[in-house]
Amino acid sequence: MTADFISTMYQNNHLTASTSRQVKGVDSVRPLAEELVSQLDDAFQPDPNPEENRRLFTNMKVGESAAMIMIMMGWLET
């Protein structure tokens, strides 16, 4: 999923120039995708408190979170 997301952003010229230069083929997307997965895992880390989980995650969407993370990492043009 993250590799597809990054590839789509690349194809639509939404990646920053420095990030686009890293994409030289399918295999070069993998490290970026793995980093994005790691960041998403951190962002969606559950809290031990179920009520806090509902508060934190009720309106979170993976695609929107991925885009926000990519912006914060300087991968997407803003």
N, C-alpha and C positions, 0 to 999 in steps of 0.2 A: 504494500500500500504506500509506504513512504517513498519508495523508488519511483512508483508511478506518479505520485504527487510532485516530486522534484523534477521528473522528466517533463511533466505537463508545464510546470513553471518555466523550465528551460525552453521548451518548444514555443511557448507564448512570449518569450523574451521578458520574463518577469524577474529573472535572477540578476543579481548585480554582475558587473563585468568580471570581477575577481572570482566569483563563484562559477560563472559560465565558463571561464577558462579552465576550471577543474574538470569539466564534463568533456571527455574526449571519446566517449563511447559508453556502452552499457556497463562495462565493468567499473568505470570510473564513478558511476553514480552510487555504487554500493557503500563506500565509506561515508558519503554524505547521508545516505539513507540510514545507515547504522547510527550515526550521530543524532539524527532526528528522532529515531526510535528511542534512544537513550534519554533524550530531552523530554520526549512525551511520557516515557515511563516515570520520570521524576515528577512531571507536572500532574500526572494522574495517580500518584502514590496515595493509597487510601489512608485515611486517618483512623485510629482505633475507635473513635466515637462515631457510631452510625448517623447520628443527627448532624454532626459536622460534615460527614461525607455527603449527605443530602444537600446541605447548604452549599458546599464547595462545587459539587459536580452536577447538580440538577440541570443547569443551563449550558454546561460545557459541551462543545462539539469537537471531535478530534480534528476535523479539517480546519476549523477556525483556529484551534489551538496550535496546529502545525504551522499555519501561516504566521501566526503571532510569534511563535518561537523562531521561525526563519527570519522574520523582520528583526527580532532582537539579536540574532546572531549575525546580522548584516548580510544575509543571503538574498533577500528580496529587495527589489526596488520599492521605494515608498513614494 
